[in-house]
Amino acid sequence: KTGVRIRVDYPQGVGADRVADAAAVKHLYGGPACVVDFGTATKFEAISADGDYLGGAIGAGIGISAEALFVHTAQLPRVDLVRPPSVIGRNTVHAMQSGLIFGYISLVEGMVQRFRNELGPQMKVIATGGLAETIAQETDVIDIIAPWLTLDGLRVIWEVNVKSGREGK
C-alpha cells in the first residue's frame, strides 16, 4: 500500500523509486508536479493534482552520457561534471562540460515545458538526485530541490501502512 494511485498501462513495471518519489510529492508538496530525478537515468515523473502517478519519461543520466563520450570516442577524456566558464568551450574539456551541463539544462527546460503543457501552469517542479543542485543553479524552472525525496517517500509509505495497520504484513 503506497497511498498513490498508479495510472499507467503496466503499474507493476513502475520502479519502486518512482513510486516512492510520487508518494513524497503527494504528501509533502501536492500536485500537479513534475519530479526531475538526476540519477543513473534522468527521469521525469508526472503527478496529478490529485496525487496520482501518471507516468513519465526516462533518458540517459548525465554521468552515463559523460562516460559514453569517454568510452566510445577515440580521444575525448573523462571530465568532471561542473559548469564550464562559458557555453562556448575554448578547449576539449570545457566543450564537453558545456555540452553535458548546458545540454542537460536545455533537456530539463524543454521537458518541464512539455510536462507543464499537459499538467497545467500551476505544476511544481521538484528536483532530486546527485546533480539536482548543480542543474537547479543554472535554470529557473526548478521550484524545489529535495535531495532525500525517495527516502521521504519511503517514510510516507511506511506511515500510510502503519496507519492502516499493515506494518509488518
Stockholm file with secondary structure:
# STOCKHOLM 1.0

chainA/1-169         KTGVRIRVDYPQGVGADRVADAAAVKHLYGGPACVVDFGTATKFEAISADGDYLGGAIGAGIGISAEALFVHTAQLPRVDLVRPPSVIGRNTVHAMQSGLIFGYISLVEGMVQRFRNELGPQMKVIATGGLAETIAQETDVIDIIAPWLTLDGLRVIWEVNVKSGREGK
#=GR chainA/1-169 SS CCSCCBCSSCGGGSCHHHHHHHHHHHHHTCSSEEEEEESSEEEEEEECTTSCEEEEEEEECHHHHHHHHHHHSSSCCCCCCCCCSCSSCSSHHHHHHIIIIIHHHHHHHHHHHHHHHHHCTTCEEEEEETTHHHHHTTCSCCCEECTTHHHHHHHHHHHHHHHTTCTTC
#=GC SS_cons         CCSCCBCSSCGGGSCHHHHHHHHHHHHHTCSSEEEEEESSEEEEEEECTTSCEEEEEEEECHHHHHHHHHHHSSSCCCCCCCCCSCSSCSSHHHHHHIIIIIHHHHHHHHHHHHHHHHHCTTCEEEEEETTHHHHHTTCSCCCEECTTHHHHHHHHHHHHHHHTTCTTC
//
